[in-house]
Amino acid sequence: MIDYTRFLSSTGRQLAESAIRRMGTVVATATDVVSFAPGYPAPELFPWDELREISARLLSGTDADTLQYGPTRGYAPLLDAVIGLSAERGITASRDQVLITSGSQQGIDLIARVLVSPGDVVFVELPTFTGGIAAFRNAQAQLVGIPQDDSGIDVDALDAAWQLERAAGKRIKLLYVIPNFQNPTGFRVGWMVAPPPLIERFETAKQSTDLTSGILDQHVVYEAVRRGVVRALAPKLRALYAQKRDVMEGALRAQIGSQLAWDSPKGGFFIWATLRSGCSDQVLLDRALAHGLVFVVGSAFFVDGSGHDKIRLSFSAPAIPRIEEGVRRLAIALTELLDHQGSSLVRGHGQATP
Amino acid sequence: MIDYTRFLSSTGRQLAESAIRRMGTVVATATDVVSFAPGYPAPELFPWDELREISARLLSGTDADTLQYGPTRGYAPLLDAVIGLSAERGITASRDQVLITSGSQQGIDLIARVLVSPGDVVFVELPTFTGGIAAFRNAQAQLVGIPQDDSGIDVDALDAAWQLERAAGKRIKLLYVIPNFQNPTGFRVGWMVAPPPLIERFETAKQSTDLTSGILDQHVVYEAVRRGVVRALAPKLRALYAQKRDVMEGALRAQIGSQLAWDSPKGGFFIWATLRSGCSDQVLLDRALAHGLVFVVGSAFFVDGSGHDKIRLSFSAPAIPRIEEGVRRLAIALTELLDHQGSSLVRGHGQATP
């Protein structure tokens, strides 16, 4: 039996796995699991008709570029569309400041590779995106968590952390903050906006990473933007996600009541719930899995070792009856744990809980 | 003006650009350029009808997975199809030995990141793929070139290089060899086959790189394999590429004659030509660009600083009249250089030429 670990690079040895992706694997290999884990978009509103029409048109054979390799920088009309979308959000960008990426994850990864040397400090929010944690950890960054309050990152805490790391002689490289309420898609098309000298470096790094993002994907996304598919869909998506959120909140209130606390989210895909009973996120997940429910433990999003009193429940993808069924399973798991209050079942992994 | 270079990581500072990709940029920004540079597939035989039918079916709305995020490992039916394709080539693989990648480039990049530490020796062929050179250089590998003879890599030279590097106390990590006659596609779908412990590491690295390869692309490629589109296309592609090769060779013989030497390729997309006149690849490229022709300099493929007496001419993508026009431009550029034989125009960049 060959020991393959001895062939690994220093990066290969310390690769950090994404907690969310791991949960995805659980779902893929089990049956009848309700998943509140990944923030997947709602399949009910996938714009099938529009995408089918766009694809038929793109694959009519009139434009060979649709199936040909393209420039690393991205499909030129899509670059211009991105510039337009950015302008609507108050970000002025020119062609030499934009790069199309294979989803937002690749943008984060390119930033980590091109900007972060081992030992560099990267400030992140508490909590933050696990894909960001993994990418920065894989670049061997030192992650420092900054608390958030209701209006976002706590700037006084940020200032204090800055002073502390600077006094310790650390190289502080990045502050990674997440805008409100992202909208993921199954297409692997994202973009970066940055100053031209950095975009040029990101593009060079992308050359050796994947040459180019998917060409057909880029054409489809461009057409969807151009034809207003995305714009027309947005209000319908907001209404559906609001409805699903209300269903999850109603079920949580009815079936679980005082054991969980949460602020009603004004956007996005998730309810962040705090466990009042003093049990840990991981112990609860283990019980929930036994009943066919999966979610992501809060601690996966906190780089300072905290968050064990929190769980993240995604309501975006499951159909409404599945949301209700999932909350029922969560209630059973919580009840079982409460019945064992004080026993070894409740507290686990030695983490501090309030 | 901010100096952004001071924010770069050690990797970001020494990023290697792909010579082929750079040529792609030249083509994208110029007009009436004949490109013998990148090994793009022939657009004449893109299977538009089959892909349009496949897309229409995939986007009928019956399978939400087509537009949903999928597992990092890859779309399960495609994994099984890859196992079947591998078996036809004599490679036995099971599910835990396969990973779908965003093109072959991402496979090389994952290998570089997961296996290569700075200073590790990677053996490559002379010449080798520039995308491989870039990925290994970006992992800060020490690249050692091994000559090839008519039947592939020179195993005696490989053995001698191995002894030499080992005696010097170097860590020899990889031998990177290229199979005959690759078949690229515009879809960003490739795959890796490796022992399970390594596939698991590659998958973890891919999580933070791009989460997953394009989902629609994976479904389309799976369907194209399943329906036999790829198999039916192969003989037509071989015939077309043979015809284009013959056109290029005929034109080279008629218009350039004794100034170039080459072996007729039995597959693939390229004629590798040796410059007999003693002029350098880069000087010739500069002249050719002035006449609207682009190709890739031979030296870009040689990690030992040699190859300046070679040029790579791709015949796969241009239409047949464009191949003839490109050779006409090459003949003009070569004639101009010969007229200046002995002047500073012919030899450049200080490299050794025979």
Interface residues (C-beta under 8 A of the other chain):
Chain A: I2 Y4 T5 F7 L8 S9 S10 T11 G12 L15 A16 E17 S18 R21 G24 T25 A28 P38 Y40 P41 P43 F46 W48 L51 R52 S55 A56 L59 S60 G61 A64 T66 L67 Q68 Y69 G70 P71 T72 R73 A76 S102 G103 Q105 Q106 I108 D109 R113 V114 L115 V116 S117 D120 G131 A134 A135 N138 A139 K173 P184 T185 G186 F187 R188 P195 P197 L198 R201 T204 A205 Q207 S208 T209 D210 L211 T212 S213 G214 I215 L216 D217 V220 A317
Chain B: I2 Y4 T5 F7 L8 S9 S10 T11 G12 L15 A16 E17 S18 R21 G24 T25 A28 P38 Y40 P41 P43 F46 W48 L51 R52 S55 A56 L59 S60 G61 A64 T66 L67 Q68 Y69 G70 P71 T72 R73 A76 S102 G103 Q105 Q106 I108 D109 R113 V114 L115 V116 S117 D120 G131 A134 A135 N138 A139 K173 P184 T185 G186 F187 R188 P195 P197 L198 R201 T204 A205 Q207 S208 T209 D210 L211 T212 S213 G214 I215 L216 D217 V220 A317
